[in-house]
Every structure is written in C-alpha cells, then in structure tokens.
Amino acid sequence: MVVLPDWIAFRLWYGDGSNYTGKSYADWRDAPVSDVQVVVFYLKNLDWRGDHEKVTYNGLDYYAMDRHGKVTSSVEDITEVAGHILSGSSINFNKYVEILEAANRDNGEGWLIPKRPKSKYLKGED
C-alpha cells in the first residue's frame, strides 16, 4: 500500500482523452470507474517552478483509494488493492502515449493554480 504525502488533488485520464479532477475521496468515488489510463496526484510540496510536485501512475489494471486517502494499485491482482476501485484498460499504443504526454504536461494551471501570464520571450518577441 502506498501512502502519498499531503496530496491535494488528483486527475484521472481516460482512454478517450477526457479527464476527471478531484480533491477528495468523495470525488474519487464519483469518478467514472473504467478505462483509466493515467492517474496523477498533485502534492502539497512545490517544485522549483512553483508547480505542485506530482506522482503519476499509469499502465495498471486497478487503482484504488480508501476513505483515508491511501492509494493502492496493481497490474493484475485485484486482491492487492483496497478501497474504491477504478480500472484501467488496454488502448491503442499511440493514443496511450498521447494521453500520457498530456498528463505529464499538466501542472494544474487553470484548475489547481491560477493561469500564469505568458512571457513575451516565449512568443519570440523582443
């Protein structure tokens, strides 16, 4: 069983590219239960950019959370997980990579942290 330190939110990514965001066990219980491809937990700690540190789970058959926020996962054995269970599924590899890359890019901007102003230097302006 994995106990994540001070997670404050999660985002679930599904095989159709959609996602579901939550901040509590109740939200986890309300999430769609099948076709989960990636689970990202956002932690209380911030990284050097000011983004929340993340823990990512992907490519598993079962993801579960109990009412205390303890998270478990398993590749094949449902008896290894405890709590409310969400299930993964196999999808086209290219689609899976696309979803995983989107999940890795997501820093919570716009839903967990405020949107940041874009730098004029990133746009190629002088």
C-alpha atoms as one frame of an Amber mdcrd trajectory, in Angstrom:
protein
   0.000   0.000   0.000   1.296   3.436  -0.926   0.529   6.436   1.252   1.136
   9.648  -0.652   2.383  12.589   1.420  -0.027  15.506   1.535  -1.731  15.067
  -1.827  -4.135  17.897  -2.502  -5.730  16.900  -5.804  -5.803  14.208  -8.463
  -6.560  14.000 -12.150  -7.648  10.834 -13.934  -7.036  10.490 -17.664  -9.258
   8.154 -19.704  -8.835   6.262 -22.969 -10.982   8.735 -24.918  -8.669  11.593
 -23.854 -11.082  13.022 -21.296 -10.083  13.658 -17.703 -11.681  13.929 -14.285
 -10.330  16.095 -11.482 -10.940  15.780  -7.764  -9.687  16.888  -4.382 -11.151
  14.282  -2.016 -12.088  10.642  -1.528 -15.696  11.598  -2.299 -14.551  12.929
  -5.682 -12.661   9.669  -6.311 -15.856   7.694  -5.616 -17.768   9.893  -8.092
 -15.256   9.385 -10.917 -16.006   7.171 -13.925 -14.728   3.731 -12.901 -13.387
   2.188 -16.110 -10.859   2.896 -18.861  -8.449   4.820 -16.584  -5.113   5.260
 -18.363  -3.196   7.664 -16.109  -3.662   8.811 -12.519  -1.786  11.917 -11.372
  -1.677  13.044  -7.757  -0.655  16.625  -7.057   1.239  17.029  -3.807   1.322
  19.922  -1.371   5.067  20.485  -1.964   6.109  22.833  -4.759   8.954  22.292
  -7.206  11.488  24.913  -8.347   8.989  26.396 -10.847   6.304  26.790  -8.196
   4.292  23.862  -9.577   2.946  21.183  -7.299   5.066  18.039  -7.263   3.296
  15.087  -8.888   3.132  11.325  -8.515   1.950   9.530 -11.647   0.554   6.005
 -12.024  -0.092   4.566 -15.472  -0.474   1.312 -17.351  -2.077  -0.557 -14.468
  -5.232  -2.652 -14.240  -6.514  -1.398 -10.880  -6.248   1.849  -8.940  -7.887
   2.216  -5.535  -8.260   4.741  -2.731  -9.655   4.117   0.726 -11.579   6.679
   2.762  -8.349   7.803   4.449  -6.751   8.751   1.121  -4.430   5.734   0.984
  -3.749   4.707  -2.588  -3.024   1.228  -3.918  -2.536  -0.112  -7.421  -1.906
  -3.438  -9.129  -1.052  -4.772 -12.557  -3.213  -7.917 -12.424  -4.380  -8.824
  -8.921  -7.496  -7.021  -7.700  -6.963  -8.517  -4.226  -3.831  -6.338  -3.852
  -5.858  -3.119  -3.788  -8.129  -1.712  -1.099 -10.877   0.887  -1.168 -12.931
   2.225  -4.067 -11.517   0.646  -7.226 -11.100   2.211 -10.667  -9.994   0.010
 -13.542  -7.619   0.536 -16.429  -7.871  -0.934 -19.901  -5.719  -1.515 -22.953
  -5.928   1.001 -25.785  -4.003   1.777 -28.959  -0.354   2.453 -28.024  -0.129
   5.778 -29.882  -3.288   7.040 -28.160  -1.890   5.897 -24.806   1.363   7.813
 -25.385  -0.637  10.919 -26.368  -2.660  10.725 -23.136   0.434  10.085 -21.001
   2.230  13.081 -22.543  -0.779  15.322 -21.881  -0.885  14.138 -18.268   2.838
  14.785 -17.860   2.492  18.340 -19.249  -0.421  19.181 -16.949   0.796  21.221
 -13.985  -2.663  22.078 -12.711  -2.656  25.518 -14.288  -6.180  26.860 -14.629
  -7.822  24.395 -12.238  -5.399  23.909  -9.313  -3.234  27.008  -9.659  -4.059
  30.314 -11.388  -3.137  30.726 -15.039   0.239  32.394 -15.417   0.861  35.289
 -17.765   2.736  34.231 -20.879   6.213  35.629 -21.287   6.778  37.746 -24.381
  10.111  35.937 -24.725   8.368  32.595 -25.175   6.461  34.047 -28.116   9.680
  35.109 -29.877   9.081  38.832 -29.365  11.873  41.263 -28.476
